[in-house]
Amino acid sequence: MISFPPMKAFCSLTLEDLSAWLQEKGEKPFIAKQLFEWVYQKLVLDFSLMSNIKKSLREMLLKEFSLPLLKEKRVQTSSDNETLKYLWELPDGKLVESVLIMSGERRTVCVSSQVGCPARCAFCASGKEGLFRNLEKGEIIEQVLLIEKHLHAKGERVSHIVFMGMGEPLENYETVVASIDALTNPACFGISARRITVSTVGIPEKIIRLAEEELKVSLVLSLHAPNQHIRKKIIPYARKYELAELLTAMDYYFAKTKRDVTFEYTLLKGINDQPEHADELAELLKNKQCTVNLIPYNPVDGLNLDRPPKENIEDFKDRLEKKNICTTWRYTKGKDIAAACGQLALQHPLQKTTPLQ
């Protein structure tokens, strides 16, 4: 007999979980598909409005499942109307942020996987206060679901998902993988794995494990330095893992999944943006089928760091391209609402908790 705790998060359930629960309650298991259709296709998040579900079952669902879990506390819109930042309150009162980026036909949701972040990268706001806790599957899924509902009102849908919000996704491994399974499941969102990206600061054994899952998602490594010495200065996690070990894991991911990998490189004035750094980076990535995504530093309150001048960024990019390194320069979106890369943080008076040590 399967036991379910009271007020379980509906979005934490698989179709099989829900079918088993229905059978336990003496209901037909096929109703699970109807419920999933109401939630993930029709975007109806109130059981009482599901008209083809009998009243007694609707009442039972209202008593036993939370939907939605997240409470929208604030939505900020960038000056160009292309980026929205959402602040969600979780059931325990903690807070996370996620971002909707609108670019052409793309509607990309940047989701958080943890409250805070354990990585504490020198240039990033998310880890300034450390890690509070992992997010549950339902808390990750609902970030996408609630933004999907927002888009649905305009006749649009989420097209891409990036695990680039608050947290280190591979430190919440099982939950992130379960969330990807749900996001790609045709009974839920049905988003192609090729439109999902996981960004990591670099945990070799978990990169290899992710490759073995054969999920075919894109993988992005937050590299940010051309050598181990500089990387250790700006990324504390680099003290745990040698750069050579990390690159070997990324090579394995490419070989196993046949998905190109991306190396993100945040340019910090006077730290990793010099011509010799570009040349060293090109040598480090020589003969790899990859892309380097240059990210000019986005200001974070309290951090004594600067963005390089435009000419330095252009020179850095040119040097990489002359060495046959595929290079992109990320256009900054949402900077004016602190929604750009590295700017998501616990910027709200409701957040009064103590991080994990």
C-alpha positions in Angstrom: 0.0 0.0 0.0 1.4 3.4 -1.0 1.4 6.0 1.7 1.1 9.7 0.8 1.6 12.6 3.3 -1.2 15.2 3.6 -1.2 18.1 1.2 1.4 16.7 -1.1 2.6 19.0 -3.9 0.6 18.0 -7.0 3.5 19.0 -9.3 5.9 16.6 -7.5 3.8 13.7 -8.8 4.5 11.6 -11.9 1.6 10.2 -13.9 2.3 6.8 -12.3 2.3 8.3 -8.8 -1.1 9.9 -9.4 -2.5 6.8 -11.0 -1.4 4.8 -7.9 -3.0 7.3 -5.6 -6.3 7.2 -7.5 -6.4 3.4 -7.4 -5.7 3.5 -3.6 -8.8 5.8 -3.3 -10.9 3.5 -5.4 -10.9 5.7 -8.4 -10.1 4.8 -12.1 -6.4 5.3 -12.8 -7.0 6.8 -16.2 -8.3 10.0 -14.4 -4.7 10.8 -13.8 -4.3 11.7 -17.5 -7.3 13.9 -17.3 -5.9 15.8 -14.3 -2.5 16.2 -15.9 -4.3 17.6 -19.0 -6.2 20.2 -16.8 -3.0 21.3 -15.1 -0.3 21.1 -17.8 -2.2 21.7 -21.0 -5.3 23.8 -19.9 -3.3 25.4 -17.1 -6.2 25.2 -14.7 -4.7 25.2 -11.2 -7.9 25.0 -9.2 -9.3 21.5 -8.7 -12.8 22.8 -8.2 -12.9 24.1 -11.8 -12.1 20.8 -13.4 -15.5 20.2 -14.8 -15.2 16.6 -16.0 -13.9 15.4 -12.6 -16.7 14.3 -10.2 -17.3 16.6 -7.3 -16.3 14.1 -4.6 -12.9 13.5 -6.2 -12.4 17.3 -6.7 -13.0 17.8 -3.0 -10.6 15.0 -2.1 -7.9 16.6 -4.3 -8.4 20.0 -2.7 -7.8 18.4 0.7 -4.8 16.3 -0.2 -2.8 18.2 -2.8 -1.3 21.7 -2.9 -1.7 23.5 -6.2 -0.1 25.9 -6.6 2.7 25.7 -4.0 4.3 29.0 -5.0 2.9 32.4 -4.1 3.8 35.2 -6.5 5.1 38.1 -4.4 6.4 40.4 -7.1 7.0 40.7 -10.8 9.4 43.2 -12.3 9.6 44.1 -15.9 12.7 45.5 -17.6 12.6 48.8 -19.4 12.6 47.1 -22.8 9.7 44.8 -21.8 11.8 41.7 -22.8 12.7 40.4 -19.3 10.4 39.7 -16.4 11.7 38.7 -12.9 9.4 36.8 -10.6 9.8 36.5 -6.8 8.1 33.4 -5.4 7.4 32.6 -1.8 7.8 28.9 -1.0 5.5 27.0 1.5 8.1 27.5 4.3 8.3 31.2 3.7 11.7 31.2 1.9 12.1 33.0 -1.4 13.4 32.3 -4.9 13.6 34.1 -8.1 13.1 33.1 -11.7 13.3 35.0 -15.0 11.4 35.0 -18.3 13.5 36.2 -21.2 11.7 37.1 -24.4 13.9 37.2 -27.5 12.2 36.9 -30.9 10.1 33.8 -30.9 11.9 32.4 -27.9 10.3 32.4 -24.5 13.0 31.1 -22.1 12.4 30.5 -18.4 15.5 30.7 -16.2 14.7 28.5 -13.1 16.3 28.3 -9.7 17.2 24.9 -8.2 18.1 26.0 -4.7 17.4 28.7 -2.2 20.7 30.5 -2.3 23.8 28.8 -3.6 26.7 26.9 -2.1 29.2 27.9 -4.9 29.8 31.5 -3.7 31.4 32.6 -6.9 33.1 36.0 -6.4 31.0 37.8 -9.0 27.5 36.3 -8.3 24.8 37.6 -6.1 23.0 34.2 -5.6 25.7 32.8 -3.3 26.5 35.9 -1.2 24.4 34.5 1.7 25.2 30.8 1.1 22.9 27.9 0.7 19.6 27.7 2.6 18.1 24.5 1.1 17.4 22.5 -2.1 14.2 23.1 -3.9 11.7 20.2 -4.2 10.6 19.0 -7.6 7.2 20.7 -7.3 8.9 24.0 -6.5 11.0 23.8 -9.6 8.2 22.6 -11.9 5.8 25.4 -10.7 8.3 28.1 -11.7 7.7 27.0 -15.3 4.0 26.2 -14.9 3.1 29.6 -13.4 5.1 31.5 -16.0 3.5 29.3 -18.7 0.1 30.4 -17.4 1.2 34.0 -17.6 2.3 33.5 -21.2 -0.9 31.5 -22.1 -3.0 34.7 -21.5 -1.1 36.2 -24.4 -1.3 33.2 -26.7 2.3 32.2 -26.1 4.1 29.2 -24.5 7.5 28.5 -22.8 9.9 27.4 -25.5 13.2 26.9 -23.6 14.3 26.3 -20.1 17.6 27.0 -18.5 18.7 25.9 -15.1 20.7 29.1 -14.6 18.8 30.7 -11.7 19.7 30.5 -8.1 21.7 27.5 -7.0 24.0 24.8 -8.3 21.8 22.3 -10.2 24.1 19.4 -9.8 24.1 19.7 -6.0 20.4 19.0 -6.2 21.0 16.3 -8.7 18.1 13.8 -8.2 15.5 16.5 -8.0 16.8 18.4 -11.1 16.8 15.2 -13.2 13.3 14.3 -12.0 12.2 17.8 -13.0 13.8 17.4 -16.5 11.9 14.2 -16.9 8.6 16.0 -16.1 9.4 19.0 -18.3 10.1 16.7 -21.3 7.2 14.3 -20.6 4.5 14.8 -23.3 1.9 14.4 -20.5 3.3 17.5 -18.8 5.1 20.2 -20.8 6.5 18.1 -23.6 9.5 20.4 -24.1 12.3 18.9 -26.2 15.4 18.0 -24.1 17.4 19.9 -26.7 15.7 23.1 -25.5 16.7 22.5 -21.9 20.1 23.7 -20.6 21.8 22.8 -17.3 24.5 25.2 -16.1 27.1 24.0 -13.5 30.1 25.5 -11.8 31.7 22.1 -12.3 31.4 18.8 -10.3 33.1 16.1 -12.5 31.5 13.0 -11.0 28.0 14.5 -11.5 28.7 15.7 -15.0 29.7 12.1 -15.8 26.5 10.8 -14.1 24.4 13.3 -16.1 26.0 12.0 -19.3 25.0 8.5 -18.3 21.3 9.6 -17.9 21.3 10.3 -21.7 18.8 13.1 -21.3 20.4 15.0 -24.2 20.1 18.3 -22.5 22.6 21.0 -23.2 25.4 21.4 -20.6 27.1 24.7 -19.8 30.2 24.9 -17.6 30.8 28.1 -15.7 34.5 28.3 -16.5 35.3 32.0 -16.0 39.1 31.5 -16.1 41.8 30.3 -18.4 43.7 28.4 -15.7 43.3 26.8 -12.3 45.2 29.6 -10.4 42.7 32.3 -11.5 39.7 30.0 -11.3 40.5 29.2 -7.6 40.5 32.9 -6.8 37.0 33.6 -8.2 35.3 30.2 -7.8 35.7 28.5 -4.4 34.5 25.1 -5.9 37.7 25.1 -8.0 39.6 24.3 -4.9 37.8 20.9 -4.8 38.4 20.0 -8.5 41.3 20.4 -10.8 40.6 22.0 -14.1 42.0 19.1 -16.1 39.6 16.7 -14.4 36.7 19.0 -15.1 37.5 19.3 -18.8 37.8 15.5 -19.1 34.3 15.2 -17.6 33.0 17.7 -20.2 34.7 15.8 -23.0 32.9 12.7 -21.7 29.6 14.4 -21.8 30.1 15.5 -25.4 31.2 12.0 -26.4 28.3 10.3 -24.7 25.5 12.7 -25.6 26.8 14.2 -28.9 25.6 17.5 -27.6 28.0 20.5 -28.0 29.0 22.0 -24.7 29.3 25.6 -23.8 31.8 27.3 -21.6 30.6 30.5 -19.9 33.2 33.1 -19.2 32.3 36.2 -17.1 34.8 39.0 -18.0 36.1 40.8 -14.9 38.1 43.9 -15.4 41.8 43.3 -14.6 41.2 39.8 -13.4 40.6 37.5 -16.4 40.0 39.9 -19.4 43.6 40.5 -20.6 45.0 39.5 -24.0 47.1 36.8 -22.5 44.0 35.3 -20.8 42.3 35.1 -24.1 45.3 33.4 -25.7 45.6 30.9 -22.8 41.8 30.2 -23.0 42.1 29.5 -26.7 45.0 27.0 -26.0 43.0 25.4 -23.2 40.0 24.7 -25.5 41.9 23.9 -28.7 40.3 21.2 -30.8 37.2 21.0 -28.6 33.8 21.1 -30.2 32.4 23.8 -28.0 31.3 27.4 -27.7 32.6 30.1 -25.4 29.9 32.5 -24.2 31.4 35.7 -23.1 29.4 37.5 -20.3 30.5 41.0 -19.4 30.2 41.3 -15.6 26.8 42.5 -14.4 27.2 44.8 -11.3 26.2 43.3 -7.9 25.8 45.6 -4.8 28.6 45.1 -2.3 31.1 43.5 -4.8 34.2 45.5 -5.7 34.4 44.3 -9.3 34.1 46.0 -12.6 33.0 45.3 -16.2 35.8 45.6 -18.8 35.6 48.4 -21.4 33.9 47.4 -24.6 37.1 47.5 -26.6 38.7 44.9 -24.2 35.7 42.6 -24.7 35.9 43.0 -28.5 39.6 42.2 -28.4 39.1 39.2 -26.2 36.4 37.8 -28.6 38.6 38.5 -31.7 41.5 36.7 -30.2 39.4 33.6 -29.5 37.9 33.6 -33.0 41.3 33.9 -34.6 42.2 30.7 -32.9 39.1 29.0 -34.3 37.2 29.1 -31.0 33.4 29.5 -31.6 32.6 32.6 -29.5 29.4 34.5 -28.6 29.0 37.7 -26.6 25.9 37.5 -24.5 23.7 40.5 -24.8 22.7 41.6 -21.3 19.0 41.4 -20.6 17.2 42.5 -17.4 20.2 44.3 -15.9 17.9 47.2 -14.8 15.8 44.9 -12.7 18.8 42.8 -11.4 17.7 39.9 -13.5 20.8 39.5 -15.6 23.4 36.7 -15.3 24.8 36.6 -11.7 22.3 39.1 -10.3 19.6 36.9 -8.9 19.6 37.1 -5.1 17.5 37.1 -2.0 16.6 40.8 -2.3 13.5 40.9 -0.2 12.7 41.7 3.5 10.6 38.5 3.7 13.9 36.4 3.6 14.8 36.1 7.3 16.5 32.7 7.6 19.9 31.4 8.3 22.0 29.7 5.6 23.3 26.2 6.0 27.0 26.0 7.1 
